[in-house]
């Protein structure tokens, strides 16, 4: 079984960024049963009842600090 692009995105990050993002991902998904995860524009998105959550900005911010 191959990994989805969204899974690869998180797993290919270097530490400590990978751990931060995996924690954030789990926390977001466990917050509400109506939150879903999607892969759009080459990055992870989360939606609550089909509306995009602003939390995608947190992921982009962490990426910027990685370099």
C-alpha positions in Angstrom: 0.0 0.0 0.0 1.4 3.4 -1.0 1.2 6.5 1.1 -1.0 9.4 0.1 0.6 12.7 -0.8 -0.6 14.2 2.4 1.0 11.5 4.5 4.3 11.8 2.6 4.2 15.5 3.1 4.4 15.1 6.8 6.7 12.1 6.9 9.4 13.7 4.7 9.9 16.7 7.0 13.0 16.8 9.1 12.9 16.8 12.9 11.8 18.7 14.9 9.4 20.1 12.2 8.0 16.6 11.5 7.0 16.0 15.1 5.4 19.5 15.4 3.4 19.0 12.2 2.3 15.4 13.1 1.2 16.6 16.6 -0.7 19.5 15.0 -2.3 17.2 12.4 -3.5 14.7 15.1 -4.8 17.5 17.3 -6.8 19.1 14.5 -8.3 15.9 13.4 -9.2 14.8 17.0 -10.8 18.2 17.9 -14.1 17.6 16.0 -15.5 14.6 14.2 -16.7 17.0 11.4 -13.1 18.0 10.5 -11.8 16.4 7.4 -8.3 16.5 5.8 -7.6 17.3 2.2 -4.6 17.8 -0.1 -4.8 21.0 -2.1 -2.3 23.2 -3.9 0.5 20.9 -2.8 -0.2 21.3 1.0 -2.5 19.9 3.6 -5.9 21.6 4.3 -8.4 20.9 6.9 -12.1 21.5 6.5 -14.9 21.9 9.1 -18.2 21.0 7.5 -16.7 21.7 4.0 -15.3 25.2 5.0 -11.5 25.6 5.0 -9.9 26.2 8.3 -7.4 29.0 8.6 -5.0 26.6 10.3 -3.3 25.9 7.0 -1.4 29.1 7.6 0.3 27.5 10.6 1.7 24.8 8.4 3.1 27.4 5.9 4.6 29.4 8.8 6.4 26.3 10.2 7.7 25.6 6.7 9.2 29.0 6.4 11.0 28.7 9.6 12.4 25.3 8.6 14.8 27.0 6.0 
